[in-house]
Amino acid sequence: MLFNMKSRNKSVIKKIIKINKHKFNLEIYPRIICWEIFPHDYNAALYAFSNKNKLNKQVEINHVYQKETK
C-alpha cells in the first residue's frame, strides 16, 4: 500500500496498490460493501484483463478484508 486516503464523509477509501509491477487505484465503498479497481496504464489494464480472478482474489485477501488477529 503506497497511498491511503479517506474522504471527509468516509464513504470511500482510496488506495494506490502495486501488484506484479503494475499500479492500480483501489476504491473501497464500506457502506455498500463493494470495491473497484482501476489500472494506472495500458499494461496494467492488460494484466487485469488477463488475470481477473487471480487479481480479485489477491485484492480481497490483502487489501479489502481485514485479517484476523489472535
C-alpha positions in Angstrom: 0.0 0.0 0.0 1.6 3.2 -1.1 -1.2 5.7 -0.6 -4.2 5.7 1.7 -6.8 8.4 1.8 -10.3 8.6 3.4 -12.7 11.2 2.1 -14.3 13.6 4.6 -17.6 11.7 4.9 -15.7 8.4 5.0 -17.9 6.9 2.2 -14.9 6.0 0.0 -11.4 4.6 1.0 -8.9 5.2 -1.8 -5.5 3.3 -2.1 -2.8 3.0 -4.7 -1.6 -0.6 -4.8 1.1 -2.4 -6.7 0.6 -6.0 -7.9 3.3 -7.7 -10.0 4.9 -4.4 -11.1 1.5 -2.9 -12.1 -0.1 0.1 -10.3 -3.9 0.2 -9.6 -6.2 2.7 -7.9 -8.4 0.8 -5.4 -11.6 2.4 -4.2 -13.4 0.7 -1.3 -17.0 1.6 -0.5 -17.7 0.3 3.0 -21.3 1.4 3.2 -22.4 -0.8 0.3 -19.6 -3.5 0.9 -18.2 -3.1 -2.6 -14.8 -2.2 -4.2 -13.5 -1.3 -7.6 -10.0 -1.4 -9.1 -8.7 1.0 -11.8 -5.4 0.4 -13.7 -2.9 3.2 -14.0 -1.7 2.4 -17.5 -2.3 0.2 -20.6 -0.1 -2.6 -19.4 -1.9 -2.8 -16.0 -5.2 -2.9 -17.9 -3.9 -5.9 -20.0 -2.7 -7.6 -16.8 -6.0 -7.1 -15.1 -8.0 -8.4 -18.1 -5.8 -11.5 -18.4 -5.6 -12.3 -14.7 -9.1 -11.2 -13.5 -9.8 -14.0 -11.0 -6.2 -14.0 -9.6 -6.2 -10.2 -9.2 -9.7 -10.2 -7.5 -8.6 -12.8 -5.0 -5.4 -11.1 -4.2 -7.0 -7.7 -3.7 -9.7 -9.1 -1.5 -7.3 -11.0 0.7 -4.6 -8.4 1.0 -6.3 -5.0 0.7 -10.1 -5.1 1.2 -10.9 -7.5 4.1 -9.0 -7.3 7.3 -7.0 -10.2 8.5 -8.0 -11.7 11.9 -5.5 -11.3 14.7 -5.4 -13.7 17.6 
